[in-house]
Amino acid sequence: MSGTVQGEQSARFSLWRQQQRLAPYIFVSPFLILFCTFGIYPIVKSFYLAFNTTNGPRSVVFTGLDNFRFLLHDPDFYTAVYNTATFAFFSVFLQLPLSLALALLLNARWLKGRNTFRFVFFSPYLVGQVFVGVLASVVFVPRFGLVPRFLHATLAANLDIKLLGNPALVMPALVGTALWMYVGLNCIYFLAALQAVDRELYEAAAVDGANAWQQFVHITAPAIKPVALVVVIMSTLGSFQLFELPFVMMNGPGPNKAGLTIVMYLYQRGFDIGNLGYASTIGWTLALMVLLISLAQVRISGAMRGNA
Amino acid sequence: MDYPPGKAPLAILIMALASGLGLLLLPAGKSSGNLEVWTFADSHYRAYQKVVPHFEAAHPGVKVDLQFVHGRAVTSRLRAAFASDLHVPDMLETEISSAGTFFLGPLEDIGFVDLTAELHKPRPDGPPWYERIVKSRFAPYTSRRVVNGVATDHIFGLPHDVHPVLLAYRRDIFQAHGIDAEKLTTWDEFLRVGRGLMKELNASSPPGQIDHYLIGLSDTDSGDLEVLLFQRDGGYFHPDGTISLDDDVAVKTMCWYVPLVVGPERVGYPVGWNWEVTEKFLQTDFLLCFLMPDWFSGFFQKQAKSGAGKLALMPLPAVKPGGRRTSTRGGTMLGFTKKSKQFELAWQLGLELYFDVDSRAEQFQETNILPPLRAAWKHPALAQPNPYWSNQPLGQLYAAQADDTPPQYTSPYIQLAKEKMSEAICDCVDYYGKKGANGFEAFVRKRLKQSADEIRRQMKLNPYH
């Protein structure tokens, strides 16, 4: 009898030990299964497709590096890279100072209704790129839109100014819209960093005779540098993935491809024209570009940390 | 209960197992019917909702699952489904500019059923369907294949429409200035008189400001240009799928078009898709005329209320006296998927949706879309005066031009061709805006060739071409 009980206890103990051993795998298995199905498999498949040409839905022929060779001589791809890089450059270099300035303002103790302002500036981000795109397409309408009317009233600009219809004005309109959307978000990051700075440092500096600019350069800037680096990396990578905003604003790449981005070009080639092989080539090239940019930024941030 | 890793992981484990089990036990998202149909147009969806009950009553045991799917989603979902051999509906509608992109690759790989034989089959009640429909409407849904030097056309879709284009004009304004627009039968006459009218209307505007334009024409998009290109028997492709957008017709059309949208003789202003703006155009008499395909006239009626009773329709002015008085814009095909196991049933429903005279007449009343079946044009609904359009018999006006509607030949590269044409317009407008007519024709020829060469290069990327 006692032997049976002991046997049962031993079996239960062994089962318990076995499930303890298996538990981590069971925990991670849902993620692994989903990641392999929707992450790894598409990556492997797109790598395979990048070296093939698809002809219709079923026929695939190996063409080696032909897609990559074609890409190197594809003026549309260069236009897309140029537009994306331009957008990234202006997004980062306009967004950062504006977000920081806004954060400094919102961090000021004398400002009343700070929480309301924070919400107001952050709220465009909450509605998403599609809604912002729709809204922008309405306010930029020539003659009757809010922006042309404002420009006409304040700067005597032509009432028929085509902010989304003139290739030269598309990028400023896009960058402006993105600023409106993301300045509030980046401002929140900076605000969090600013609030972490010890106020006593400012008081001590003031006692030592440091003016506001000196306090900013020697106290604020070093304190928020890590956050600034994160914001730069996030803004750059986000800019390279730009798609919905121009796509919704102009219902496509805009006049003379002025709003064509790399991801939009990938979408066009893959889903409008049906060349999945070439679309995969564009995707892998974009991945490589993003990787190189990220590596450069990580390197620069490492060097900056070293200097700090 | 003691669980060594802690209570939180235990809770997560229980939730994961419960939700996983729930997902496994839930029934898969199955179609609610046994005949699945996708349409991308809201107006079609509403019209078909009325037809489906009749079809179901006539076919006991059949349940039609009619789904309204966004146009872009139709294209991307279908492309992915054809490529991966996943679920597709039994039949679906796709828009003219994406239809051709599904005809890429060997015939046996195309996901749609080849309807050529079915359409040419003699019928007990008269000639084959092919003979009863405006022939030019099969062009956008046809893929021409050449085997051993013999060209054969394969039709993969039933045409839903003809989409003839007429000219909508502000009859109230034209009449107030003593102009009988219907007497302006050529573009030259129309532009000469229209420029005079524009000048009169703009006389009171501040210097340098134009508050009234003659006609809605885009300076960045190929949509309006292609209407005028088709009218001249031009287009993007030849029937065999070779490129025609750099031929003489295209060059001449571009040279004629660009001065209409830029420069001192400008008469055109882009219309776009914002109906609030179109309303403003009508309220402020900003635009006097519009290129008006039948489907667009339906949108106008519903969305631009300010035009009611003020607008009227007339045939397009011809390029030359006695020439074609219409063109075409847009279109929809109904395709039957090869994967469907009930083609016969789907075909019956397709015929009822597209070729039943009474239901198409009802659909016309809802959408202003003229059916491609000639027999339907005699229906009394098409002769009814339409109060929005100055009490004109809208259906008869469109039907009178329908047989003269030019073909729109297609290719799997049709989307690319439209993109490249739009880019060429932008460059030509830029050139003309800066340098005028000096060297313009040579520039247009070179620019269109550049566009065509780019498409040829993309075509060559495909080793099958």
Boltz contact constraints between the chains, C-beta under 6 A:
constraints:
  - contact:
      token1: [A, 30]
      token2: [B, 16]
      max_distance: 6.0
  - contact:
      token1: [A, 53]
      token2: [B, 462]
      max_distance: 6.0
  - contact:
      token1: [A, 53]
      token2: [B, 463]
      max_distance: 6.0
  - contact:
      token1: [A, 55]
      token2: [B, 105]
      max_distance: 6.0
  - contact:
      token1: [A, 55]
      token2: [B, 462]
      max_distance: 6.0
  - contact:
      token1: [A, 55]
      token2: [B, 464]
      max_distance: 6.0
  - contact:
      token1: [A, 56]
      token2: [B, 104]
      max_distance: 6.0
  - contact:
      token1: [A, 56]
      token2: [B, 105]
      max_distance: 6.0
  - contact:
      token1: [A, 56]
      token2: [B, 109]
      max_distance: 6.0
  - contact:
      token1: [A, 57]
      token2: [B, 82]
      max_distance: 6.0
  - contact:
      token1: [A, 57]
      token2: [B, 83]
      max_distance: 6.0
  - contact:
      token1: [A, 57]
      token2: [B, 109]
      max_distance: 6.0
  - contact:
      token1: [A, 57]
      token2: [B, 111]
      max_distance: 6.0
  - contact:
      token1: [A, 58]
      token2: [B, 109]
      max_distance: 6.0
  - contact:
      token1: [A, 59]
      token2: [B, 105]
      max_distance: 6.0
  - contact:
      token1: [A, 59]
      token2: [B, 109]
      max_distance: 6.0
  - contact:
      token1: [A, 61]
      token2: [B, 463]
      max_distance: 6.0
  - contact:
      token1: [A, 70]
      token2: [B, 461]
      max_distance: 6.0
  - contact:
      token1: [A, 141]
      token2: [B, 274]
      max_distance: 6.0
  - contact:
      token1: [A, 141]
      token2: [B, 277]
      max_distance: 6.0
  - contact:
      token1: [A, 144]
      token2: [B, 277]
      max_distance: 6.0
  - contact:
      token1: [A, 144]
      token2: [B, 280]
      max_distance: 6.0
  - contact:
      token1: [A, 165]
      token2: [B, 220]
      max_distance: 6.0
  - contact:
      token1: [A, 255]
      token2: [B, 220]
      max_distance: 6.0
  - contact:
      token1: [A, 255]
      token2: [B, 426]
      max_distance: 6.0
  - contact:
      token1: [A, 256]
      token2: [B, 423]
      max_distance: 6.0
  - contact:
      token1: [A, 256]
      token2: [B, 426]
      max_distance: 6.0
  - contact:
      token1: [A, 271]
      token2: [B, 76]
      max_distance: 6.0
  - contact:
      token1: [A, 272]
      token2: [B, 415]
      max_distance: 6.0
  - contact:
      token1: [A, 273]
      token2: [B, 415]
      max_distance: 6.0
  - contact:
      token1: [A, 273]
      token2: [B, 416]
      max_distance: 6.0
  - contact:
      token1: [A, 274]
      token2: [B, 79]
      max_distance: 6.0
  - contact:
      token1: [A, 274]
      token2: [B, 101]
      max_distance: 6.0
  - contact:
      token1: [A, 274]
      token2: [B, 104]
      max_distance: 6.0
